[in-house]
Amino acid sequence: MERERKYKRITWTYRLKIEALYNAGHSYRFISHELGFSPSAIHYEVKHGLYEHMGAETAKRPVRYSARLGQDYADNQATVKGVPIKLGHRYDYAAEVANAILSGMSPDIIVGRMRRDGKWTVSTATLYRYIDQGYFPGITNKNLHEKPKRKQKKNQIQPAARPPRGKSIEDRPCEIRNRDTFGHWELDSVIGKSAGRSESILTFIERLTRYTVCVRVRSKEAASTVKALDSALSKFPKGTFKSLTVDNGCEFSDCYGMEHDRHGNKRLDVYYCHPYTSCERGSGENVNRLYRRYFPKGKSLRRATQKDCTRAASAINDMPRRILHYATAAELFALHLATLQNSVCPPQK
């Protein structure tokens, strides 16, 4: 019965067997029968691994087959397969990409900004592949901040063990959920060591522009959260904060204190997410992952200052984002803030 040869390849192990059989004087047909290849395949392989053997005048064959020479030829042939790389001689492009990655930009942001500026570039997927293959000087996957494997979203909502302290996210208007209007924020906390004291910072993320504000707090308590919110609201014009979306953490338990000012006047609405449903605060989760570049998980935040938080927030706000069509959050936030100020104080005629 004829052996199956359709998908069989000559590997290093087979080349060693060919070397032993051929140099022992066996024919191509005998070797093909022993190894399960066609005689033409064995002849083709042997032809590219022959060398003149010393003392050939006394040998049966003047040349012999070397498995190493055959493997080297096969490896060289494999390098010329497929479409040539698109980089060509664009050394300036490779240097620009390498410098951008070392400065903290992701490959997708690099591609998006270059396309927006009318420059030549490869696609995002191709750029990731070229980085894997080492085509950029001094750049490897270790220089990339992340190459995440996205988890599938779960539609199942776990019921709360106790009712929320304020309005549920189910009562949040559609215009907030669809990000149609400006002034609606997500609030979350980033901690350092879970067992440490004074290991927390608060992050505010505006849902429409993805603008973020980072505030250093003394502790992960409700009183510190209200105090940080008062400080953040005092730095922006009225109407910048219309609502907050938070989780059910203990630091957000003072719903009345967040919704009202010191005089008891209503200033904004607070909506509580469902338990264990981080996808309802997607912007906050994504931005917090960016903050982890500056405040690594498990590292103490005891020595972190408000200046460090402001510096990290500025870097994130000045970062081009694909979801913003490669504009920055700072640019969009400034436009909406100017529109808000003009609507509150119209220019004099």
TORVEX-126546 format. One record per residue (C-alpha): residue in one letter; residue number from 0; x, y, z. Coordinates in Angstrom, 3 decimals, m for minus. Each point is the difference from the previous one (the first is absolute). Layout:
N
+------+-----+----------+----------+----------+
! rest !  nr !       c1 !       c2 !       c3 !
+------+-----+----------+----------+----------+
!    A ! NUM !        X !        Y !        Z !
...
+------+-----+----------+----------+----------+
//
This chain:
349
+------+-----+----------+----------+----------+
! rest !  nr !       c1 !       c2 !       c3 !
+------+-----+----------+----------+----------+
!    M !   0 !    0.000 !    0.000 !    0.000 !
!    E !   1 !    1.388 !    3.403 !   m1.023 !
!    R !   2 !    0.874 !    2.318 !    2.874 !
!    E !   3 !   m1.656 !    3.394 !    0.434 !
!    R !   4 !    2.440 !    2.737 !   m1.149 !
!    K !   5 !   m2.245 !    2.984 !   m0.646 !
!    Y !   6 !    0.683 !    2.108 !    3.103 !
!    K !   7 !    3.365 !   m1.438 !    1.009 !
!    R !   8 !    3.022 !    2.293 !    0.246 !
!    I !   9 !    3.677 !   m0.824 !    0.135 !
!    T !  10 !    1.127 !    1.127 !    3.432 !
!    W !  11 !    3.367 !   m0.081 !    1.769 !
!    T !  12 !   m0.642 !   m3.516 !    1.312 !
!    Y !  13 !   m0.710 !   m1.302 !   m3.494 !
!    R !  14 !    3.120 !    1.738 !   m1.346 !
!    L !  15 !    2.136 !   m1.849 !    2.534 !
!    K !  16 !   m1.515 !   m3.302 !   m1.182 !
!    I !  17 !    0.578 !    0.960 !   m3.632 !
!    E !  18 !    3.623 !    0.804 !    0.831 !
!    A !  19 !    0.519 !   m3.414 !    1.575 !
!    L !  20 !   m1.731 !   m1.947 !   m2.781 !
!    Y !  21 !    1.409 !    1.919 !   m2.970 !
!    N !  22 !    3.583 !    0.001 !    1.264 !
!    A !  23 !   m0.329 !   m3.747 !    0.610 !
!    G !  24 !   m0.580 !   m0.442 !   m3.749 !
!    H !  25 !   m3.766 !   m0.548 !   m0.196 !
!    S !  26 !   m2.005 !    1.158 !   m3.029 !
!    Y !  27 !   m2.588 !    2.767 !   m0.104 !
!    R !  28 !   m2.809 !   m2.526 !   m0.418 !
!    F !  29 !    1.130 !   m1.976 !    3.053 !
!    I !  30 !    0.219 !    3.173 !    2.124 !
!    S !  31 !   m3.416 !    1.176 !   m1.193 !
!    H !  32 !   m1.537 !   m3.360 !    0.915 !
!    E !  33 !    1.579 !    0.073 !    3.464 !
!    L !  34 !   m0.992 !    3.562 !    0.849 !
!    G !  35 !   m3.307 !    0.323 !   m1.847 !
!    F !  36 !    0.940 !    2.680 !   m2.555 !
!    S !  37 !    0.000 !   m0.109 !   m3.775 !
!    P !  38 !    3.330 !   m0.767 !   m1.741 !
!    S !  39 !   m0.085 !    3.453 !   m1.649 !
!    A !  40 !   m0.315 !    1.682 !    3.419 !
!    I !  41 !    3.007 !   m1.927 !    1.306 !
!    H !  42 !    1.987 !    0.858 !   m3.146 !
!    Y !  43 !   m0.869 !    3.700 !    0.354 !
!    E !  44 !    1.014 !    0.004 !    3.655 !
!    V !  45 !    3.287 !   m1.836 !   m0.570 !
!    K !  46 !    0.939 !    2.305 !   m2.880 !
!    H !  47 !    0.075 !    3.047 !    2.301 !
!    G !  48 !    2.055 !   m1.665 !    2.717 !
!    L !  49 !    2.871 !   m1.569 !   m1.955 !
!    Y !  50 !    3.657 !    0.731 !    0.696 !
!    E !  51 !    3.330 !   m1.452 !   m1.139 !
!    H !  52 !    1.213 !   m2.493 !    2.522 !
!    M !  53 !    3.707 !   m0.362 !    0.794 !
!    G !  54 !    1.341 !   m3.296 !   m1.194 !
!    A !  55 !   m2.685 !   m0.257 !   m2.663 !
!    E !  56 !    2.359 !   m1.883 !   m2.335 !
!    T !  57 !   m0.454 !   m3.083 !    2.153 !
!    A !  58 !   m3.706 !    0.506 !    0.745 !
!    K !  59 !   m2.924 !   m1.374 !   m1.958 !
!    R !  60 !   m1.356 !    3.500 !   m0.554 !
!    P !  61 !    2.188 !    3.087 !   m0.619 !
!    V !  62 !   m2.328 !    2.220 !    2.040 !
!    R !  63 !   m2.061 !   m0.433 !    3.145 !
!    Y !  64 !   m3.159 !    1.500 !    1.433 !
!    S !  65 !    0.075 !    2.270 !    3.067 !
!    A !  66 !   m3.146 !    0.461 !    2.053 !
!    R !  67 !    1.348 !    3.346 !    1.232 !
!    L !  68 !    0.464 !    1.326 !   m3.546 !
!    G !  69 !   m3.480 !   m1.158 !   m0.941 !
!    Q !  70 !   m1.509 !    1.698 !    3.073 !
!    D !  71 !    1.879 !    3.237 !   m0.677 !
!    Y !  72 !   m1.312 !    0.041 !   m3.566 !
!    A !  73 !   m3.581 !   m0.583 !    1.187 !
!    D !  74 !    0.270 !    2.769 !    2.625 !
!    N !  75 !    1.320 !    2.428 !   m2.584 !
!    Q !  76 !   m2.813 !   m0.834 !   m2.396 !
!    A !  77 !   m2.563 !    0.575 !    2.744 !
!    T !  78 !    1.172 !    3.585 !    0.482 !
!    V !  79 !   m0.922 !    1.000 !   m3.553 !
!    K !  80 !   m3.573 !   m1.294 !    0.118 !
!    G !  81 !   m3.027 !    2.263 !    0.037 !
!    V !  82 !   m0.459 !    3.676 !   m0.724 !
!    P !  83 !    3.050 !    2.184 !    0.752 !
!    I !  84 !   m0.311 !    2.289 !    3.008 !
!    K !  85 !   m1.549 !    3.388 !   m0.676 !
!    L !  86 !    2.689 !    1.919 !    1.853 !
!    G !  87 !    2.508 !   m0.328 !   m2.810 !
!    H !  88 !    2.677 !    2.662 !    0.504 !
!    R !  89 !   m2.165 !    2.293 !    2.119 !
!    Y !  90 !    2.551 !    0.321 !    2.774 !
!    D !  91 !   m1.397 !    3.385 !    1.035 !
!    Y !  92 !   m3.432 !   m1.561 !    0.561 !
!    A !  93 !    1.498 !   m2.817 !    2.080 !
!    A !  94 !    1.937 !    2.489 !    2.138 !
!    E !  95 !   m3.083 !    2.199 !    0.498 !
!    V !  96 !   m2.118 !   m2.971 !    1.084 !
!    A !  97 !    2.713 !   m1.231 !    2.359 !
!    N !  98 !    0.307 !    3.409 !    1.669 !
!    A !  99 !   m3.778 !    0.318 !    0.331 !
!    I ! 100 !   m0.319 !   m3.419 !    1.655 !
!    L ! 101 !    2.816 !    0.783 !    2.413 !
!    S ! 102 !   m1.799 !    3.237 !    0.913 !
!    G ! 103 !   m3.080 !   m1.992 !    1.051 !
!    M ! 104 !   m2.253 !    0.080 !   m3.077 !
!    S ! 105 !   m1.787 !   m3.163 !   m1.121 !
!    P ! 106 !    0.341 !   m1.327 !   m3.592 !
!    D ! 107 !   m3.662 !    0.771 !   m0.699 !
!    I ! 108 !    0.417 !    3.643 !    1.049 !
!    I ! 109 !    3.125 !    0.292 !   m2.168 !
!    V ! 110 !   m1.845 !   m1.326 !   m3.053 !
!    G ! 111 !   m3.079 !    2.154 !    0.629 !
!    R ! 112 !    1.957 !    3.224 !    0.451 !
!    M ! 113 !    2.091 !   m0.628 !   m3.102 !
!    R ! 114 !   m3.078 !   m0.657 !   m2.103 !
!    R ! 115 !   m1.662 !    3.129 !    1.344 !
!    D ! 116 !    3.104 !    2.024 !   m0.936 !
!    G ! 117 !    0.137 !   m1.543 !   m3.493 !
!    K ! 118 !    3.221 !   m1.939 !    0.599 !
!    W ! 119 !    0.804 !   m3.447 !   m1.356 !
!    T ! 120 !   m0.431 !   m2.864 !    2.451 !
!    V ! 121 !   m0.870 !   m3.664 !    0.197 !
!    S ! 122 !   m3.152 !   m1.254 !    1.702 !
!    T ! 123 !   m0.218 !   m0.578 !    3.743 !
!    A ! 124 !   m0.004 !   m3.791 !   m0.374 !
!    T ! 125 !    3.038 !    0.134 !   m2.306 !
!    L ! 126 !    1.839 !    2.287 !    2.403 !
!    Y ! 127 !   m0.589 !   m2.418 !    2.878 !
!    R ! 128 !    1.240 !   m2.881 !   m2.177 !
!    Y ! 129 !    3.151 !    1.883 !   m1.033 !
!    I ! 130 !    0.729 !    0.736 !    3.664 !
!    D ! 131 !   m0.364 !   m3.731 !    0.747 !
!    Q ! 132 !    2.458 !   m0.762 !   m2.801 !
!    G ! 133 !    2.545 !    2.555 !    1.223 !
!    Y ! 134 !    0.033 !    2.378 !   m2.972 !
!    F ! 135 !    0.280 !    3.138 !    2.177 !
!    P ! 136 !    3.321 !    0.859 !    1.654 !
!    G ! 137 !    0.017 !   m0.515 !    3.752 !
!    I ! 138 !   m3.740 !   m0.799 !    0.187 !
!    T ! 139 !   m1.552 !   m3.244 !    1.232 !
!    N ! 140 !   m3.353 !   m1.001 !    1.483 !
!    K ! 141 !    1.390 !    0.896 !    3.415 !
!    N ! 142 !   m0.051 !    3.664 !   m1.022 !
!    L ! 143 !   m3.768 !   m0.133 !   m0.592 !
!    H ! 144 !   m2.167 !    0.889 !    2.971 !
!    E ! 145 !   m2.545 !   m2.684 !   m0.756 !
!    K ! 146 !   m1.190 !   m2.515 !   m2.570 !
!    P ! 147 !   m3.177 !   m1.003 !    1.784 !
!    K ! 148 !   m2.273 !   m2.931 !   m0.613 !
!    R ! 149 !   m3.465 !    1.430 !    0.360 !
!    K ! 150 !   m2.452 !   m1.875 !    2.180 !
!    Q ! 151 !   m3.470 !   m0.663 !   m1.286 !
!    K ! 152 !   m2.650 !    2.194 !    1.558 !
!    K ! 153 !   m2.522 !   m1.774 !    2.199 !
!    N ! 154 !   m3.588 !    1.112 !   m0.362 !
!    Q ! 155 !   m1.024 !   m1.614 !    3.265 !
!    I ! 156 !   m0.476 !    2.527 !    2.813 !
!    Q ! 157 !    0.475 !   m1.186 !    3.549 !
!    P ! 158 !   m2.677 !    1.367 !    2.337 !
!    A ! 159 !    1.163 !    2.287 !    2.781 !
!    A ! 160 !    0.186 !   m1.351 !    3.531 !
!    R ! 161 !   m1.478 !    3.304 !    1.180 !
!    P ! 162 !   m1.750 !    2.814 !   m1.855 !
!    P ! 163 !    2.269 !    2.793 !   m1.319 !
!    R ! 164 !    0.516 !    3.050 !    2.187 !
!    G ! 165 !   m1.327 !    2.245 !   m2.739 !
!    K ! 166 !   m1.496 !   m0.229 !   m3.479 !
!    S ! 167 !    0.762 !   m3.178 !   m1.965 !
!    I ! 168 !    1.702 !    0.175 !   m3.352 !
!    E ! 169 !   m3.229 !   m1.349 !   m1.450 !
!    D ! 170 !   m1.519 !    3.428 !    0.702 !
!    R ! 171 !    2.775 !    1.830 !   m1.860 !
!    P ! 172 !   m1.330 !    1.917 !   m3.049 !
!    C ! 173 !    0.782 !   m1.250 !   m3.496 !
!    E ! 174 !    1.948 !    3.146 !   m0.866 !
!    I ! 175 !    2.544 !   m0.897 !    2.691 !
!    R ! 176 !    0.196 !   m3.642 !   m1.004 !
!    N ! 177 !    0.464 !    0.919 !   m3.676 !
!    R ! 178 !    2.578 !    2.717 !    0.779 !
!    D ! 179 !   m2.015 !    2.655 !   m1.822 !
!    T ! 180 !    0.576 !    2.861 !    2.413 !
!    F ! 181 !    2.923 !    1.517 !    1.857 !
!    G ! 182 !    0.459 !    0.073 !    3.779 !
!    H ! 183 !   m0.657 !   m3.590 !    1.051 !
!    W ! 184 !    2.858 !   m1.702 !    1.827 !
!    E ! 185 !    1.073 !   m3.375 !    1.302 !
!    L ! 186 !    1.719 !   m0.122 !    3.372 !
!    D ! 187 !    2.248 !   m2.788 !    1.200 !
!    S ! 188 !    2.910 !   m0.593 !    2.364 !
!    V ! 189 !    3.469 !   m1.427 !   m0.673 !
!    I ! 190 !    1.831 !   m1.542 !    2.933 !
!    G ! 191 !    3.607 !   m1.008 !    0.580 !
!    K ! 192 !    0.406 !   m2.688 !    2.644 !
!    S ! 193 !   m3.348 !   m1.341 !    1.158 !
!    A ! 194 !    1.205 !   m0.344 !    3.592 !
!    G ! 195 !    1.591 !    3.438 !    0.214 !
!    R ! 196 !   m1.415 !    3.264 !    1.267 !
!    S ! 197 !   m0.212 !    3.144 !   m2.108 !
!    E ! 198 !    0.344 !   m2.179 !   m3.083 !
!    S ! 199 !   m2.689 !    1.467 !   m2.237 !
!    I ! 200 !   m0.567 !    2.555 !   m2.735 !
!    L ! 201 !   m3.294 !    1.015 !   m1.617 !
!    T ! 202 !   m0.397 !    0.148 !   m3.759 !
!    F ! 203 !   m2.701 !    2.051 !   m1.741 !
!    I ! 204 !   m0.730 !   m0.806 !   m3.672 !
!    E ! 205 !   m2.319 !    2.119 !   m2.132 !
!    R ! 206 !   m2.008 !   m2.446 !   m2.123 !
!    L ! 207 !   m0.235 !    2.024 !   m3.216 !
!    T ! 208 !    3.567 !    1.316 !   m0.336 !
!    R ! 209 !    1.799 !   m2.615 !    2.186 !
!    Y ! 210 !    1.667 !    2.869 !    1.867 !
!    T ! 211 !    1.344 !   m1.137 !    3.359 !
!    V ! 212 !    0.751 !    1.668 !    3.326 !
!    C ! 213 !    2.104 !   m1.727 !    2.662 !
!    V ! 214 !   m0.252 !    0.993 !    3.671 !
!    R ! 215 !    2.179 !   m1.342 !    2.818 !
!    V ! 216 !   m2.123 !   m0.903 !    3.048 !
!    R ! 217 !    1.099 !   m0.702 !    3.546 !
!    S ! 218 !   m2.005 !   m3.217 !    0.310 !
!    K ! 219 !   m2.541 !   m2.145 !   m1.784 !
!    E ! 220 !   m2.915 !    1.375 !    1.996 !
!    A ! 221 !   m3.236 !    1.788 !   m0.838 !
!    A ! 222 !    1.081 !    3.226 !    1.686 !
!    S ! 223 !    3.195 !    0.184 !   m2.068 !
!    T ! 224 !   m2.002 !   m0.614 !   m3.179 !
!    V ! 225 !   m2.402 !    2.854 !    0.728 !
!    K ! 226 !    2.896 !    2.316 !    0.803 !
!    A ! 227 !    1.781 !   m0.933 !   m3.252 !
!    L ! 228 !   m3.222 !    0.577 !   m1.952 !
!    D ! 229 !   m0.404 !    3.452 !    1.556 !
!    S ! 230 !    3.567 !    0.824 !   m1.039 !
!    A ! 231 !   m0.535 !   m1.211 !   m3.576 !
!    L ! 232 !   m3.273 !    1.911 !   m0.456 !
!    S ! 233 !    1.581 !    3.238 !    1.217 !
!    K ! 234 !    2.543 !   m0.057 !   m2.849 !
!    F ! 235 !   m2.521 !   m0.099 !   m2.857 !
!    P ! 236 !   m2.914 !    2.241 !   m1.014 !
!    K ! 237 !   m3.552 !   m0.856 !    0.963 !
!    G ! 238 !   m1.524 !   m2.659 !   m2.232 !
!    T ! 239 !    3.211 !   m1.946 !   m0.496 !
!    F ! 240 !   m1.226 !   m2.665 !    2.439 !
!    K ! 241 !   m3.610 !   m1.077 !   m0.539 !
!    S ! 242 !    0.087 !   m3.641 !    1.114 !
!    L ! 243 !    2.292 !   m2.660 !    1.431 !
!    T ! 244 !   m0.048 !   m3.744 !   m0.660 !
!    V ! 245 !    1.663 !   m2.006 !    2.779 !
!    D ! 246 !    0.217 !   m3.552 !    1.293 !
!    N ! 247 !   m1.162 !   m1.293 !    3.364 !
!    G ! 248 !    3.307 !    0.507 !    1.816 !
!    C ! 249 !    0.082 !    1.335 !    3.539 !
!    E ! 250 !    1.705 !    3.194 !   m1.200 !
!    F ! 251 !   m3.195 !    0.933 !   m1.909 !
!    S ! 252 !   m2.457 !   m0.772 !    2.789 !
!    D ! 253 !   m0.788 !    3.649 !    0.802 !
!    C ! 254 !   m2.460 !    0.577 !   m2.812 !
!    Y ! 255 !   m1.519 !    3.122 !    1.556 !
!    G ! 256 !    3.426 !    1.589 !    0.572 !
!    M ! 257 !    0.960 !   m0.500 !   m3.639 !
!    E ! 258 !   m3.295 !    1.239 !   m1.410 !
!    H ! 259 !   m0.260 !    3.111 !    2.203 !
!    D ! 260 !    2.381 !    2.795 !    0.906 !
!    R ! 261 !    0.759 !    1.248 !    3.519 !
!    H ! 262 !   m3.159 !    2.089 !    0.052 !
!    G ! 263 !   m2.244 !   m2.914 !   m0.967 !
!    N ! 264 !   m0.545 !    1.137 !   m3.595 !
!    K ! 265 !   m0.302 !   m2.711 !   m2.677 !
!    R ! 266 !    2.989 !    0.204 !   m2.349 !
!    L ! 267 !    0.026 !   m3.293 !   m1.941 !
!    D ! 268 !   m1.496 !   m3.500 !   m0.235 !
!    V ! 269 !    1.761 !   m3.190 !    1.112 !
!    Y ! 270 !   m0.759 !   m3.369 !   m1.632 !
!    Y ! 271 !    1.151 !   m3.320 !    1.435 !
!    C ! 272 !    1.018 !   m2.912 !   m2.227 !
!    H ! 273 !   m1.022 !   m3.602 !    0.506 !
!    P ! 274 !    2.389 !   m2.062 !    2.156 !
!    Y ! 275 !    2.876 !   m1.739 !   m1.810 !
!    T ! 276 !   m0.875 !    1.692 !   m3.305 !
!    S ! 277 !    3.057 !    2.021 !   m0.929 !
!    C ! 278 !   m1.145 !    0.221 !   m3.631 !
!    E ! 279 !   m2.547 !    2.614 !    1.120 !
!    R ! 280 !    2.979 !    2.268 !    0.732 !
!    G ! 281 !    2.050 !   m0.829 !   m3.079 !
!    S ! 282 !    1.675 !    3.389 !   m0.325 !
!    G ! 283 !    1.162 !   m0.105 !    3.612 !
!    E ! 284 !    1.430 !   m3.486 !   m0.352 !
!    N ! 285 !    1.922 !    0.915 !   m3.158 !
!    V ! 286 !    1.412 !    3.208 !    1.458 !
!    N ! 287 !    0.964 !   m1.716 !    3.245 !
!    R ! 288 !    2.019 !   m2.455 !   m2.041 !
!    L ! 289 !    1.893 !    2.988 !   m1.395 !
!    Y ! 290 !    0.547 !    1.342 !    3.518 !
!    R ! 291 !    1.640 !   m3.305 !    0.913 !
!    R ! 292 !    2.910 !    1.002 !   m2.238 !
!    Y ! 293 !    0.784 !    2.718 !    2.537 !
!    F ! 294 !   m1.310 !   m1.714 !    3.152 !
!    P ! 295 !    0.749 !   m3.744 !   m0.368 !
!    K ! 296 !   m2.278 !   m2.415 !    1.771 !
!    G ! 297 !    1.406 !   m1.224 !    3.309 !
!    K ! 298 !    2.422 !    2.909 !    0.298 !
!    S ! 299 !   m0.482 !    2.315 !    2.945 !
!    L ! 300 !   m1.646 !    3.374 !   m0.592 !
!    R ! 301 !    1.123 !    1.384 !    3.341 !
!    R ! 302 !    2.490 !    2.375 !   m1.599 !
!    A ! 303 !   m2.223 !    0.932 !   m2.939 !
!    T ! 304 !   m0.938 !    3.693 !    0.010 !
!    Q ! 305 !   m2.643 !    2.066 !   m1.720 !
!    K ! 306 !    2.702 !    1.254 !   m2.340 !
!    D ! 307 !    0.654 !   m3.605 !   m1.100 !
!    C ! 308 !   m3.729 !   m0.521 !   m0.577 !
!    T ! 309 !   m0.299 !    3.201 !   m2.028 !
!    R ! 310 !    3.021 !   m0.943 !   m2.089 !
!    A ! 311 !   m1.477 !   m3.450 !   m0.775 !
!    A ! 312 !   m3.405 !    1.479 !   m0.881 !
!    S ! 313 !    1.606 !    2.548 !   m2.338 !
!    A ! 314 !    1.926 !   m2.728 !   m1.798 !
!    I ! 315 !   m3.179 !   m2.046 !   m0.508 !
!    N ! 316 !   m2.044 !    3.019 !   m1.129 !
!    D ! 317 !    2.685 !    0.905 !   m2.561 !
!    M ! 318 !    0.051 !   m3.562 !   m1.386 !
!    P ! 319 !   m1.714 !   m0.474 !   m3.401 !
!    R ! 320 !   m2.796 !   m2.566 !    0.217 !
!    R ! 321 !   m1.483 !   m2.100 !   m2.780 !
!    I ! 322 !   m3.502 !    0.320 !    1.470 !
!    L ! 323 !    0.396 !    3.789 !   m0.361 !
!    H ! 324 !    1.144 !   m0.339 !   m3.627 !
!    Y ! 325 !    3.577 !    0.519 !    1.196 !
!    A ! 326 !   m0.726 !    3.346 !    1.602 !
!    T ! 327 !    0.918 !    0.529 !    3.635 !
!    A ! 328 !   m2.393 !    0.230 !    2.930 !
!    A ! 329 !    1.478 !    3.368 !    0.941 !
!    E ! 330 !   m0.852 !    1.451 !   m3.420 !
!    L ! 331 !   m3.626 !   m1.162 !    0.082 !
!    F ! 332 !   m0.492 !    0.992 !    3.633 !
!    A ! 333 !    1.267 !    3.519 !   m0.691 !
!    L ! 334 !   m2.471 !    0.370 !   m2.901 !
!    H ! 335 !   m2.976 !   m1.092 !    2.104 !
!    L ! 336 !    1.151 !    2.137 !    2.921 !
!    A ! 337 !    0.194 !    3.070 !   m2.247 !
!    T ! 338 !   m3.495 !   m0.723 !   m1.326 !
!    L ! 339 !   m1.300 !   m0.358 !    3.550 !
!    Q ! 340 !    1.536 !    3.290 !    1.107 !
!    N ! 341 !   m1.403 !    1.838 !   m3.026 !
!    S ! 342 !   m3.473 !   m1.339 !    0.690 !
!    V ! 343 !    0.185 !    1.067 !    3.668 !
!    C ! 344 !    1.509 !    3.423 !   m0.726 !
!    P ! 345 !   m0.991 !    1.034 !   m3.562 !
!    P ! 346 !    2.267 !    2.625 !   m1.597 !
!    Q ! 347 !   m1.062 !    3.626 !    0.308 !
!    K ! 348 !   m1.310 !    1.649 !   m3.136 !
+------+-----+----------+----------+----------+
//
